[in-house]
């Protein structure tokens, strides 16, 4: 296995479920991109939600919520928005939420860290075309993730409109801006500090690993972090502190950890949160108080998915 395939593992890189239903959805092309981001009247019929004579954010939310319930695809929608925004660089303003992955087979869509996200894009595209034609892709993917978090039992995250999509694939950033699952806290700080985020943000946003699982064909790692990968709670932190973690490897030989039962896993980057003396206090706090975790996550996640965006408006 090539090194680039071994190291692309972490955050939401592997957080989605394989969905056989996806085969019936056509992957969209950049020719479908709408020019603006404000929601306008729409008279088309949606695969999820029926006819919509006047489309607004609420209609899009309802359709997305139904999709998440029907397809149990919440984790991969979170990963899609995370990886769209998580390329941001505070120093030069490059990257951020710009919908660059909509250019299929090019630019950011080809990143190893984005393996499998074509599934997410295909799942939500019918809703984009029928009910959210005039939202930017960056706005739409951000909203999809917010709805998914709520549907899985997580906190309400504030949504604002106004992210502007990249005009061409040439606006894609270089590969390598997402975190790697086989590295420790120094690497995490390099990645998160580049985005203008903090130690607290590192820990609380890592808490999204309470949902989803790793797929070896996408990241080189495999298995769920928690016993219920479709439930958004603080189990990730509870298990990190409460279980004994043994070194093991994935079926393709990449290092990871397993609990005594072998039913859940952690990555090197996960357990780095517990080992780092400045990060561990946040782990302990979120393990003991789910409400604090939810409150802090809602703030940090909004910050993440708004990276690079300006002049956002209340939805």
C-alpha positions as CSV (number, residue, x, y, z in Angstrom):
1,X,0.0,0.0,0.0
2,X,1.4,3.4,-0.9
3,X,2.2,5.9,1.8
4,X,-0.3,8.4,0.7
5,X,-3.0,5.7,1.1
6,X,-1.7,4.8,4.5
7,X,-1.7,8.3,5.9
8,X,-4.9,9.9,4.8
9,X,-6.9,8.2,7.5
10,X,-8.4,10.6,10.1
11,X,-11.2,12.8,10.5
12,X,-14.2,11.9,8.6
13,X,-11.9,10.5,6.0
14,X,-13.4,7.2,6.9
15,X,-16.5,8.2,8.8
16,X,-19.1,7.0,6.4
17,X,-21.1,3.9,5.8
18,X,-21.1,1.9,2.6
19,X,-24.5,2.4,1.0
20,X,-25.7,0.0,-1.7
21,X,-28.6,2.3,-2.5
22,X,-26.2,4.8,-3.9
23,X,-26.0,3.0,-7.3
24,X,-29.3,4.5,-8.4
25,X,-28.1,8.1,-8.0
26,X,-26.1,9.8,-10.8
27,X,-23.0,11.7,-9.8
28,X,-23.5,15.3,-10.8
29,X,-21.3,17.5,-13.0
30,X,-20.1,21.1,-12.7
31,X,-22.6,22.0,-15.4
32,X,-25.4,21.9,-12.9
33,X,-24.0,24.6,-10.7
34,X,-26.3,27.5,-10.0
35,X,-24.9,31.1,-10.1
36,X,-26.0,32.3,-6.7
37,X,-26.6,31.2,-3.2
38,X,-30.0,32.7,-2.2
39,X,-33.0,30.5,-2.2
40,X,-35.6,31.4,-4.8
41,X,-39.0,30.0,-5.9
42,X,-38.9,26.6,-7.3
43,X,-41.7,24.5,-8.9
44,X,-39.9,21.2,-9.5
45,X,-40.7,18.0,-7.8
46,X,-38.2,16.5,-5.3
47,X,-37.3,12.9,-4.8
48,X,-37.4,13.8,-1.1
49,X,-40.1,16.2,-0.1
50,X,-42.6,16.3,-3.0
51,X,-43.6,19.4,-4.9
52,X,-42.3,22.7,-3.7
53,X,-43.9,25.8,-5.1
54,X,-41.9,28.1,-2.9
55,X,-38.6,26.7,-1.6
56,X,-36.9,27.9,1.5
57,X,-34.3,26.7,4.0
58,X,-37.0,24.8,6.0
59,X,-38.0,22.8,2.9
60,X,-34.4,21.8,2.2
61,X,-33.9,20.9,5.9
62,X,-37.0,18.6,5.8
63,X,-35.8,16.9,2.6
64,X,-32.3,16.4,4.0
65,X,-33.7,15.0,7.3
66,X,-35.7,12.5,5.4
67,X,-32.7,11.4,3.4
68,X,-30.6,10.9,6.6
69,X,-33.4,8.8,8.1
70,X,-34.0,6.8,5.0
71,X,-30.4,6.1,4.0
72,X,-28.7,6.3,7.4
73,X,-26.1,8.5,5.8
74,X,-25.5,11.1,8.5
75,X,-21.8,10.4,9.1
76,X,-20.7,10.8,5.5
77,X,-22.6,14.1,5.1
78,X,-20.7,15.5,8.1
79,X,-17.5,14.3,6.6
80,X,-18.4,16.0,3.3
81,X,-18.8,19.5,4.8
82,X,-15.9,19.0,7.2
83,X,-13.5,18.2,4.3
84,X,-14.9,21.1,2.2
85,X,-14.2,23.7,4.9
86,X,-11.1,22.0,6.5
87,X,-8.7,23.1,3.8
88,X,-8.7,26.7,5.1
89,X,-5.4,28.5,5.7
90,X,-5.7,31.6,7.9
91,X,-2.3,33.0,6.9
92,X,-3.3,33.5,3.2
93,X,-7.0,33.1,3.2
94,X,-6.9,30.1,0.8
95,X,-9.1,27.1,1.0
96,X,-12.2,26.8,3.1
97,X,-15.8,26.1,2.3
98,X,-16.0,26.6,-1.5
99,X,-17.6,23.5,-2.9
100,X,-14.5,22.5,-4.9
101,X,-15.3,18.8,-4.7
102,X,-18.2,19.3,-7.1
103,X,-15.7,19.1,-9.9
104,X,-15.8,15.3,-10.2
105,X,-12.5,13.6,-10.9
106,X,-10.4,16.7,-10.6
107,X,-8.8,18.9,-7.9
108,X,-10.0,18.3,-4.3
109,X,-12.4,15.6,-5.4
110,X,-9.3,13.5,-6.2
111,X,-7.6,13.9,-2.8
112,X,-7.0,10.6,-1.0
113,X,-8.6,12.2,2.1
114,X,-11.8,12.6,0.2
115,X,-12.1,9.0,-1.0
116,X,-15.7,7.9,-0.9
117,X,-17.2,11.4,-0.7
118,X,-18.6,11.0,-4.2
119,X,-21.2,8.8,-2.4
120,X,-22.3,11.7,-0.2
121,X,-22.4,14.1,-3.1
122,X,-24.6,11.7,-5.2
123,X,-27.0,11.2,-2.3
124,X,-27.7,14.9,-1.7
125,X,-27.6,16.0,-5.4
126,X,-31.3,15.3,-6.1
127,X,-32.3,17.6,-3.3
128,X,-29.8,20.2,-4.5
129,X,-31.3,20.1,-8.0
130,X,-35.0,20.2,-6.9
131,X,-35.1,22.3,-3.8
132,X,-31.8,24.1,-3.4
133,X,-30.9,25.1,-7.0
134,X,-29.8,28.6,-5.9
135,X,-27.8,27.7,-2.9
136,X,-24.1,27.4,-3.3
137,X,-22.7,23.9,-3.0
138,X,-20.7,25.1,0.0
139,X,-23.9,26.3,1.8
140,X,-25.8,23.2,0.8
141,X,-23.2,20.8,2.0
142,X,-22.8,22.7,5.3
143,X,-26.6,22.6,5.8
144,X,-26.6,18.9,5.0
145,X,-24.1,18.2,7.8
146,X,-26.0,20.4,10.3
147,X,-29.2,18.5,9.6
148,X,-27.4,15.1,9.8
149,X,-25.9,16.0,13.2
150,X,-29.3,16.9,14.6
151,X,-31.0,13.8,13.1
152,X,-28.4,11.6,14.9
153,X,-29.2,13.2,18.2
154,X,-26.6,15.9,18.3
155,X,-26.8,19.6,19.0
156,X,-28.4,22.4,17.0
157,X,-25.7,24.1,15.0
158,X,-26.4,27.6,13.7
159,X,-26.6,27.9,9.9
160,X,-25.9,31.0,7.9
161,X,-26.0,31.6,4.2
162,X,-23.5,33.2,1.9
163,X,-20.6,30.8,1.2
164,X,-19.4,31.3,-2.4
165,X,-18.4,28.4,-4.6
166,X,-15.1,28.2,-6.4
167,X,-15.6,29.2,-10.0
168,X,-13.2,26.6,-11.5
169,X,-11.3,23.5,-10.3
170,X,-8.2,25.6,-10.5
171,X,-9.2,27.1,-7.2
172,X,-8.5,23.8,-5.5
173,X,-5.8,23.8,-2.9
174,X,-2.8,21.5,-2.8
175,X,-3.4,18.0,-1.3
176,X,-2.3,17.4,2.3
177,X,-4.3,19.9,4.3
178,X,-6.5,17.4,6.1
179,X,-5.3,15.6,9.3
180,X,-3.7,12.2,9.1
181,X,-5.0,9.3,11.3
182,X,-1.5,7.9,12.0
183,X,0.0,11.0,13.5
184,X,0.0,12.6,17.0
185,X,-0.9,15.9,18.6
186,X,1.9,17.9,17.1
187,X,0.5,17.1,13.6
188,X,-3.1,18.0,14.8
189,X,-1.9,21.3,16.0
190,X,-0.2,22.0,12.7
191,X,-3.4,21.3,10.9
192,X,-5.9,23.0,13.2
193,X,-3.7,26.1,14.0
194,X,-3.3,26.6,10.2
195,X,-7.1,27.1,10.1
196,X,-7.0,29.5,13.1
197,X,-8.5,26.9,15.5
198,X,-7.5,26.1,19.1
199,X,-6.6,23.2,21.3
200,X,-10.2,23.2,22.5
201,X,-11.4,23.1,18.9
202,X,-9.1,20.1,18.2
203,X,-10.7,18.0,20.9
204,X,-14.3,19.0,20.6
205,X,-14.3,18.6,16.8
206,X,-12.6,15.2,17.1
207,X,-15.7,14.3,19.1
208,X,-17.5,13.9,15.8
209,X,-15.8,10.5,15.7
210,X,-18.6,9.4,18.0
211,X,-20.4,8.8,14.6
212,X,-19.3,6.8,11.6
213,X,-16.6,4.3,11.0
214,X,-13.5,3.7,9.0
215,X,-13.5,1.8,5.7
216,X,-10.3,0.1,4.8
217,X,-10.8,0.6,1.1
218,X,-11.0,4.4,1.6
219,X,-8.5,5.1,4.3
220,X,-6.6,2.0,5.1
221,X,-8.2,1.9,8.6
222,X,-11.3,0.0,9.6
223,X,-14.0,-0.2,12.2
224,X,-16.3,2.1,14.2
225,X,-15.1,4.3,17.0
226,X,-18.2,3.6,19.1
227,X,-20.8,0.9,19.6
228,X,-23.6,3.0,17.9
229,X,-22.0,4.8,14.9
230,X,-25.3,6.5,14.0
231,X,-25.8,8.1,17.5
232,X,-24.3,11.5,18.2
233,X,-23.3,11.6,21.9
234,X,-20.2,11.7,24.0
235,X,-19.4,8.0,23.8
236,X,-16.2,8.8,21.9
237,X,-14.7,10.5,25.0
238,X,-16.2,8.1,27.5
239,X,-14.8,5.1,25.6
240,X,-11.4,6.8,25.1
241,X,-10.9,7.1,28.8
242,X,-12.8,4.0,30.0
243,X,-11.6,1.3,27.7
244,X,-8.2,-0.4,27.4
245,X,-6.8,0.1,24.0
246,X,-4.5,-2.5,22.4
247,X,-2.2,-1.9,19.4
248,X,-3.3,-3.7,16.3
249,X,-3.3,-3.2,12.6
250,X,-6.0,-3.0,10.0
251,X,-6.5,-5.8,7.4
252,X,-4.0,-3.9,5.1
253,X,-1.4,-3.5,7.8
254,X,-2.0,0.1,9.0
255,X,-1.5,0.8,12.7
256,X,-4.6,1.4,14.9
257,X,-6.0,0.4,18.2
258,X,-8.8,-2.0,19.3
259,X,-10.7,-2.4,22.6
260,X,-10.7,-5.7,24.5
261,X,-13.8,-6.9,22.6
262,X,-12.4,-6.0,19.2
263,X,-15.7,-4.3,18.3
264,X,-14.5,-0.7,18.4
265,X,-11.3,1.1,17.3
266,X,-9.3,4.3,17.8
267,X,-6.6,5.9,15.6
268,X,-3.3,7.2,16.7
269,X,-4.6,10.7,16.3
270,X,-7.6,9.9,18.6
271,X,-5.6,8.6,21.5
272,X,-3.2,11.5,21.1
273,X,-5.9,13.6,22.6
274,X,-5.7,11.6,25.8
275,X,-1.9,11.5,26.0
276,X,-1.3,15.2,25.4
277,X,-1.3,17.1,28.7
278,X,-3.0,20.2,27.3
279,X,-5.7,18.3,25.3
280,X,-6.6,15.7,27.9
281,X,-8.5,18.0,30.3
282,X,-11.0,18.7,27.4
283,X,-11.4,14.9,26.9
284,X,-12.1,14.5,30.6
285,X,-14.6,17.3,30.6
286,X,-16.5,16.0,27.6
287,X,-16.5,12.5,28.9
288,X,-18.2,13.6,32.1
289,X,-20.6,16.2,30.7
290,X,-22.4,15.6,27.4
291,X,-24.2,18.9,27.6
292,X,-20.9,20.8,27.7
293,X,-19.7,18.8,24.8
294,X,-22.8,19.6,22.8
295,X,-22.6,23.3,23.6
296,X,-18.9,23.5,22.7
297,X,-19.3,21.4,19.6
298,X,-22.1,23.6,18.2
299,X,-19.9,26.6,18.5
300,X,-16.7,25.0,17.1
301,X,-18.5,23.3,14.2
302,X,-20.2,26.5,13.1
303,X,-16.7,28.1,13.2
304,X,-15.3,25.3,11.1
305,X,-17.9,25.2,8.4
306,X,-17.7,29.0,8.0
307,X,-14.0,29.1,7.5
308,X,-13.1,31.3,4.5
309,X,-16.6,32.7,4.2
310,X,-17.4,36.4,4.5
311,X,-20.6,38.4,4.9
312,X,-22.8,35.5,5.9
313,X,-26.4,36.2,6.5
314,X,-29.0,34.6,8.9
315,X,-30.9,31.8,7.2
